[in-house]
Amino acid sequence: MAGGGFVGGGTGFWPPEHEMVQGARGEQTPSTVFRPVCDAGTAMLFGGSVWHAGIAVEAGWRVCLVASFSPLDED
């Protein structure tokens, strides 16, 4: 299996207008999917306001660490 123990998976992204395309089974499919092709310990950073979701792996297992950061409020 690629990526040290899993096949498939990734992170799906939708455009700001939230326009989603209907998939074959009626689910909302992302307009772009970034698939993990790197070694363990790599990271992907993006703005949290971007519509995104994890894509299920097809075989094996994958562990993801999700961290969220927000600026301090001046008030």
Backbone torsions as a table, in degrees:
resi	resn	phi	psi	omega
1	MET	NA	142.6	178.8
2	ALA	-72.6	158.0	173.8
3	GLY	67.9	19.1	175.5
4	GLY	75.7	39.4	172.5
5	GLY	126.7	11.9	178.0
6	PHE	-151.2	160.0	175.1
7	VAL	-127.7	136.4	179.5
8	GLY	81.6	-152.6	-177.6
9	GLY	81.1	-176.3	179.4
10	GLY	140.6	-169.6	177.2
11	THR	-125.6	123.0	179.9
12	GLY	-93.3	145.0	179.2
13	PHE	-128.9	144.3	177.1
14	TRP	-117.1	154.2	-180.0
15	PRO	-68.0	162.2	-178.3
16	PRO	-57.3	-28.7	-179.2
17	GLU	-75.8	-2.2	-178.7
18	HIS	60.9	26.7	176.8
19	GLU	-76.9	116.6	-178.6
20	MET	-113.8	149.1	-179.2
21	VAL	-100.1	131.7	179.4
22	GLN	-68.7	130.1	176.5
23	GLY	-82.6	176.8	-177.6
24	ALA	-60.4	-33.0	-178.8
25	ARG	-100.2	13.3	176.8
26	GLY	92.2	-7.2	-179.6
27	GLU	-77.5	161.1	179.4
28	GLN	-84.4	113.0	-177.5
29	THR	-92.0	141.4	-179.8
30	PRO	-69.3	154.0	178.1
31	SER	-78.0	-24.3	178.6
32	THR	-141.0	139.1	175.1
33	VAL	-129.4	124.1	172.2
34	PHE	-94.3	122.3	-177.7
35	ARG	-103.6	139.5	-179.7
36	PRO	-68.2	121.0	176.4
37	VAL	-129.0	8.1	-176.5
38	CYS	-102.1	169.0	175.3
39	ASP	-70.2	162.0	176.2
40	ALA	-57.2	147.0	178.1
41	GLY	94.8	3.0	177.0
42	THR	-89.1	165.3	-176.3
43	ALA	-136.2	157.9	173.9
44	MET	-129.6	129.5	-179.6
45	LEU	-118.4	138.1	176.4
46	PHE	-158.6	162.5	179.4
47	GLY	-65.6	132.7	-177.5
48	GLY	-67.0	-14.6	178.6
49	SER	-80.9	-5.6	177.5
50	VAL	-77.0	130.7	178.2
51	TRP	-67.1	122.4	-177.0
52	HIS	-150.0	163.7	177.7
53	ALA	-160.7	151.3	175.7
54	GLY	-74.3	141.2	177.0
55	ILE	-101.9	130.7	-176.3
56	ALA	-62.9	143.8	173.9
57	VAL	-73.5	153.6	-178.8
58	GLU	-90.5	-27.8	179.0
59	ALA	-156.8	149.7	179.5
60	GLY	81.5	-154.2	-179.1
61	TRP	-142.2	155.8	-178.7
62	ARG	-143.5	137.2	178.9
63	VAL	-112.7	130.8	179.2
64	CYS	-124.0	140.0	173.6
65	LEU	-107.1	124.5	179.8
66	VAL	-112.5	128.2	177.9
67	ALA	-128.4	139.8	179.9
68	SER	-122.6	134.1	-179.3
69	PHE	-126.7	138.5	178.0
70	SER	-130.5	145.8	177.2
71	PRO	-67.3	151.9	176.7
72	LEU	-68.3	140.5	176.6
73	ASP	-79.2	131.5	-177.9
74	GLU	-70.4	-19.9	-177.0
75	ASP	-78.2	NA	NA
